[in-house]
Structure formats: C-alpha cells, structure tokens
Amino acid sequence: NVTEFLEWRDSRVLDEIAWYGWYIDYWMEGGLMRDIFTHQITTKEHFDDLLLKPFYNRKDLAIENYVDENTVVVPDYDPHCANGEISGG
C-alpha cells in the first residue's frame, strides 16, 4: 500500500541518510563493526541484525538491546576485511 510506504519512508529518511555516511566509515575503518545510530563498537549479533532487519525500527535495533551498559565490546571486523579479501579502505 502506497500510504504505508510513504509513512515508512518519512519515518526513516534521516536514518537512511545517516546510514550512507556510516557505510562509508565502515569500509574506511576496515570493516569495523559499529552501531549505525551511535557509532559505538558493537557485537556481531547486533551488527548482523542492523544489516538484515531493515524494516525494524531504531528502538528495536538500539545497541542497548544487545550490549549491556558496562560491557566492553572487543572490536570485530567484517570477515572479508579480516581475511585480506578487501583492503585499503
């Protein structure tokens, strides 16, 4: 339905713009897995959900739903970058 699409589009447009900037940073940092909204280093589970659940809202995908507040997240990288398949930013 067109009305539902327009509502979804209007509620997501600023997040989508931020996502494009994040995507550039992602590759420039060698595939470092960060939260799209806060840019905090995040877990693979959270990162995968950010990419694989595009119709979930920002609240559902918030880093707080995946990482406890005082948890130190060990940096993780895209396997393609970590394995040397893609390099140089």
C-alpha positions, 0 to 999 in steps of 0.5 A: 500500500502506497500510504504505508510506504510513504509513512515508512519512508518519512519515518526513516529518511534521516536514518537512511541518510545517516546510514550512507555516511556510516557505510562509508566509515565502515569500509574506511575503518576496515570493516569495523563493526559499529552501531549505525545510530551511535557509532559505538563498537558493537557485537556481531549479533547486533551488527548482523541484525542492523544489516538484515532487519531493515524494516525494524525500527531504531528502538528495536535495533538500539545497541542497548538491546544487545550490549549491556551498559558496562560491557566492553565490546572487543572490536570485530571486523567484517570477515572479508576485511579480516581475511585480506579479501578487501583492503585499503579502505 
